[in-house]
Every structure is written in structure tokens, then in C-alpha cells.
């Protein structure tokens, strides 16, 4: 299947309406009918809010989380629209992908 890999980057402890943002993203995608998604916690990272490293206890909760979906382009558009409607300002990457199942 030709698809896109939609990756959304959030801070580990960020919340939206009382729910962890990565959980909100997974729930929103499931409500739209996305067949699967995953959230991955980083060991370290840097970006517009500086550098974060799992080795520093005081930075707990500030590490990046990547929420990833493999969907068709129309579903990626719907999910990005849902994120915008929720007034979330999140960095994302949309990459072409080929998906399948090994035999």
C-alpha cells in the first residue's frame, strides 16, 4: 500500500485538556478510524525549546515523544485538520511510505 508516515512531535509531559498530548493524538486518530499508531519516547533530543537528555533527572517529562501513523494521504489530512481544530501547535513530518506485510 502506498501511504504516508505522519510523525507528530510532542513533549513527553505536555497536556491537552488534561490528557497527555500523545494520548490525545492516539485517541483522536482512533476516533477518525486510523487502524494503528504508536508513540515513541526519545532518549535525548533538541529543538526550539533547547536540549533534553534522559540522563538528567531534573528534565524528566521534557523529552520528545514521536507519535507515528501510517495512513493514506486523505487520512493524514483529516488528522492534521483535527489537530489544528484543537488549537494545537505541533511540529510534524509527513513522509512518503510503502507499507505491507512480509510473507
C-alpha positions as CSV (number, residue, x, y, z in Angstrom):
1,X,0.0,0.0,0.0
2,X,1.3,3.5,-0.8
3,X,0.9,5.6,2.3
4,X,2.4,8.5,4.2
5,X,4.2,8.3,7.5
6,X,2.8,11.1,9.6
7,X,5.0,11.8,12.6
8,X,3.9,14.3,15.2
9,X,6.5,15.5,17.8
10,X,5.4,16.5,21.4
11,X,6.9,17.0,24.7
12,X,6.6,13.9,27.0
13,X,4.6,15.8,29.7
14,X,2.6,18.2,27.5
15,X,-1.1,18.0,28.1
16,X,-4.2,19.0,26.1
17,X,-7.5,19.3,28.1
18,X,-6.0,17.4,31.0
19,X,-4.8,14.4,28.9
20,X,-1.2,13.8,27.8
21,X,-0.9,15.2,24.3
22,X,0.5,11.9,22.8
23,X,-2.5,10.1,24.3
24,X,-4.9,12.7,22.9
25,X,-3.3,12.2,19.4
26,X,-3.7,8.5,19.6
27,X,-7.3,8.8,20.7
28,X,-8.1,11.4,18.0
29,X,-6.6,9.1,15.3
30,X,-8.6,6.1,16.6
31,X,-11.8,8.2,16.6
32,X,-11.1,9.1,12.9
33,X,-10.7,5.4,12.0
34,X,-6.9,5.1,11.8
35,X,-6.1,1.4,12.1
36,X,-3.0,2.0,14.3
37,X,-0.5,4.4,15.7
38,X,2.5,4.4,18.1
39,X,4.2,6.8,20.5
40,X,8.0,6.6,21.0
41,X,9.8,8.3,23.8
42,X,13.3,9.6,22.9
43,X,16.4,9.2,25.0
44,X,17.6,12.7,24.1
45,X,16.8,15.5,21.7
46,X,17.0,19.2,21.0
47,X,14.8,21.6,19.1
48,X,13.2,25.0,19.5
49,X,12.9,24.6,23.3
50,X,16.5,23.6,23.8
51,X,18.3,20.2,24.6
52,X,16.8,17.5,26.7
53,X,18.5,14.3,27.9
54,X,17.2,11.3,29.8
55,X,20.3,11.4,32.0
56,X,19.3,14.5,33.8
57,X,16.6,13.8,36.5
58,X,15.5,17.4,36.6
59,X,14.5,17.2,32.9
60,X,12.1,14.3,33.5
61,X,8.9,14.8,31.4
62,X,10.6,17.1,28.9
63,X,11.9,14.5,26.5
64,X,10.4,14.4,23.0
65,X,7.8,11.8,22.0
66,X,7.1,10.9,18.4
67,X,3.6,9.8,17.6
68,X,3.6,8.0,14.3
69,X,0.9,6.8,11.9
70,X,1.0,5.1,8.5
71,X,-2.1,6.3,6.7
72,X,-3.3,7.3,3.3
73,X,-2.9,11.0,2.3
74,X,-6.5,11.8,2.9
75,X,-6.5,10.4,6.4
76,X,-3.2,12.3,7.2
77,X,-5.1,15.5,6.1
78,X,-8.0,14.7,8.4
79,X,-5.7,14.1,11.3
80,X,-3.8,17.3,10.7
81,X,-7.1,19.2,10.5
82,X,-8.3,17.7,13.8
83,X,-5.0,18.8,15.4
84,X,-5.5,22.3,14.0
85,X,-9.1,22.4,15.2
86,X,-7.9,21.5,18.7
87,X,-5.7,24.6,18.5
88,X,-2.5,22.5,19.0
89,X,0.6,24.0,17.5
90,X,2.7,20.8,16.9
91,X,5.7,20.1,14.7
92,X,5.1,17.2,12.3
93,X,6.7,15.4,9.4
94,X,4.8,13.8,6.5
95,X,6.9,11.3,4.6
96,X,6.1,9.0,1.6
97,X,6.0,5.4,2.7
98,X,5.3,2.0,1.3
99,X,3.7,-0.4,3.8
100,X,3.0,-4.2,3.6
101,X,3.2,-7.5,5.4
102,X,6.0,-9.9,4.9
103,X,5.2,-13.4,3.8
